[in-house]
Amino acid sequence: MIIVKEDFSVREINTFGIDAKTKFFLSFDELDDVEEVNTLLKEQYSDLPFFVVGGGSNLLFTDDFKGLILHPSIQHIRVVEKDLQHVYVEAGAGVDWDEFVGYCVQHGWGGVENLSLIPGVVGAAPVQNIGAYGVEAKDSIESVTLWNLETESIQTLSNESCHFGYRDSIFKNDLKSKIIVLSVRFKLTLQDHLLKLNYGALKELHLGVSIQEIRQKVIDIRESKLPDPKDIGNGGSFFKNPIVALEFAHKLQANFPDLVTYDLPNNTVKLAAGWLIEYCGWKGYRDGAVGVHEKQSLVLVNFGNARGSEIVSLAKKIIRDVYDSFGVTLEPEVIYV
């Protein structure tokens, strides 16, 4: 079914709870709707910019959007192939991400358990290459099926063709504003796989732990540290963890011995952005309707009726302060619309 609305408030489709409007809003929930959606884009909305919104968990509306928001809400989870070691599972773009993870863990399919309770939908997972606790979506994504607006055809991109990077993919670069993700296929394990327990509080778990126990541990950690968007508007981690050269990291550690770092390949180091922000004194900060969460300094929050521009202003102050203190430039993970 295709639904079109005009002058539509986006408050309910962004987890920051920003009350902006879009000129047009179009949602569809079936693969069979795609060609009709394409016709509408060409014949009725060709002169308007468009933006694809899934769960709205990684977006910040800085003003009204004077274009068309596309909202694919395709709902299905199905096994498409199975062998002795792996199961290949396809999920529609509109499936709630954590419901998908829960479904996989319930069936004993390993690979995404560390990504529990991340807000958003399946279709956004490859775009952002979501990640948590040492695991990224790219680790289990086999392919992404999409509608290419330029060729007007359904295409499937392999994992390699998605050009995944840290919170990055081809969908944020070469294919930006050119495609609509329809479904994602995952390669998950049926038997014991290499569990990722070397990140944060997961180190407390023993080696024989089950994927069900890992999922529950991740949920417990996230619920204890992160605000529920239903209670306080937020977009999750607002900034990316900066990646710097090993030599530069050593210089920082000489001046800041408690600096939290993670070693990466190619003589690079990932710095904990939350630590940098907290060191600068921003944790728990509040100015009217905007602020920094009291338990997690990576999370900027909307306490009530904040405007997106106010949150951007706060982010700029934090970026400037961190740079002045450490010579490190924080990059927003949240996308400004």
Secondary structure in CASP SS format (residue, H / E / C, confidence):
PFRMAT SS
TARGET T0000
AUTHOR 0000-0000-0000
METHOD secondary structure of the structure
MODEL  1
M C 1.00
I E 1.00
I E 1.00
V E 1.00
K E 1.00
E E 1.00
D E 1.00
F E 1.00
S E 1.00
V C 1.00
R H 1.00
E H 1.00
I H 1.00
N C 1.00
T C 1.00
F C 1.00
G C 1.00
I C 1.00
D C 1.00
A C 1.00
K E 1.00
T E 1.00
K E 1.00
F E 1.00
F E 1.00
L E 1.00
S E 1.00
F E 1.00
D C 1.00
E C 1.00
L H 1.00
D H 1.00
D H 1.00
V H 1.00
E H 1.00
E H 1.00
V H 1.00
N H 1.00
T H 1.00
L H 1.00
L H 1.00
K H 1.00
E H 1.00
Q C 1.00
Y C 1.00
S C 1.00
D C 1.00
L C 1.00
P C 1.00
F E 1.00
F E 1.00
V E 1.00
V C 1.00
G C 1.00
G C 1.00
G C 1.00
S C 1.00
N C 1.00
L E 1.00
L E 1.00
F C 1.00
T C 1.00
D C 1.00
D C 1.00
F E 1.00
K E 1.00
G E 1.00
L E 1.00
I E 1.00
L E 1.00
H E 1.00
P E 1.00
S C 1.00
I C 1.00
Q C 1.00
H C 1.00
I E 1.00
R E 1.00
V E 1.00
V E 1.00
E E 1.00
K E 1.00
D C 1.00
L C 1.00
Q C 1.00
H E 1.00
V E 1.00
Y E 1.00
V E 1.00
E E 1.00
A E 1.00
G E 1.00
A C 1.00
G C 1.00
V C 1.00
D E 1.00
W H 1.00
D H 1.00
E H 1.00
F H 1.00
V H 1.00
G H 1.00
Y H 1.00
C H 1.00
V H 1.00
Q H 1.00
H C 1.00
G C 1.00
W C 1.00
G E 1.00
G C 1.00
V C 1.00
E H 1.00
N H 1.00
L H 1.00
S C 1.00
L C 1.00
I C 1.00
P C 1.00
G C 1.00
V E 1.00
V C 1.00
G C 1.00
A H 1.00
A H 1.00
P H 1.00
V H 1.00
Q H 1.00
N C 1.00
I C 1.00
G E 1.00
A E 1.00
Y C 1.00
G C 1.00
V E 1.00
E E 1.00
A H 1.00
K H 1.00
D H 1.00
S C 1.00
I E 1.00
E E 1.00
S E 1.00
V E 1.00
T E 1.00
L E 1.00
W E 1.00
N E 1.00
L C 1.00
E C 1.00
T C 1.00
E C 1.00
S E 1.00
I E 1.00
Q E 1.00
T E 1.00
L E 1.00
S E 1.00
N C 1.00
E H 1.00
S H 1.00
C H 1.00
H C 1.00
F C 1.00
G E 1.00
Y C 1.00
R C 1.00
D E 1.00
S C 1.00
I H 1.00
F H 1.00
K H 1.00
N C 1.00
D C 1.00
L C 1.00
K C 1.00
S C 1.00
K C 1.00
I E 1.00
I E 1.00
V E 1.00
L E 1.00
S E 1.00
V E 1.00
R E 1.00
F E 1.00
K E 1.00
L E 1.00
T E 1.00
L C 1.00
Q C 1.00
D C 1.00
H C 1.00
L C 1.00
L C 1.00
K C 1.00
L C 1.00
N C 1.00
Y C 1.00
G H 1.00
A H 1.00
L H 1.00
K H 1.00
E H 1.00
L C 1.00
H C 1.00
L C 1.00
G C 1.00
V C 1.00
S C 1.00
I H 1.00
Q H 1.00
E H 1.00
I H 1.00
R H 1.00
Q H 1.00
K H 1.00
V H 1.00
I H 1.00
D H 1.00
I H 1.00
R H 1.00
E H 1.00
S H 1.00
K H 1.00
L C 1.00
P C 1.00
D C 1.00
P C 1.00
K C 1.00
D C 1.00
I C 1.00
G E 1.00
N E 1.00
G C 1.00
G C 1.00
S C 1.00
F C 1.00
F E 1.00
K C 1.00
N C 1.00
P C 1.00
I E 1.00
V E 1.00
A E 1.00
L H 1.00
E H 1.00
F H 1.00
A H 1.00
H H 1.00
K H 1.00
L H 1.00
Q H 1.00
A H 1.00
N H 1.00
F C 1.00
P C 1.00
D C 1.00
L C 1.00
V C 1.00
T E 1.00
Y E 1.00
D E 1.00
L E 1.00
P C 1.00
N C 1.00
N C 1.00
T E 1.00
V E 1.00
K E 1.00
L E 1.00
A C 1.00
A H 1.00
G H 1.00
W H 1.00
L H 1.00
I H 1.00
E H 1.00
Y H 1.00
C C 1.00
G C 1.00
W C 1.00
K C 1.00
G C 1.00
Y C 1.00
R E 1.00
D E 1.00
G C 1.00
A C 1.00
V E 1.00
G E 1.00
V E 1.00
H C 1.00
E C 1.00
K C 1.00
Q C 1.00
S C 1.00
L C 1.00
V C 1.00
L E 1.00
V E 1.00
N E 1.00
F C 1.00
G C 1.00
N C 1.00
A C 1.00
R C 1.00
G H 1.00
S H 1.00
E H 1.00
I H 1.00
V H 1.00
S H 1.00
L H 1.00
A H 1.00
K H 1.00
K H 1.00
I H 1.00
I H 1.00
R H 1.00
D H 1.00
V H 1.00
Y H 1.00
D H 1.00
S H 1.00
F H 1.00
G C 1.00
V C 1.00
T C 1.00
L C 1.00
E C 1.00
P E 1.00
E C 1.00
V C 1.00
I E 1.00
Y E 1.00
V C 1.00
END
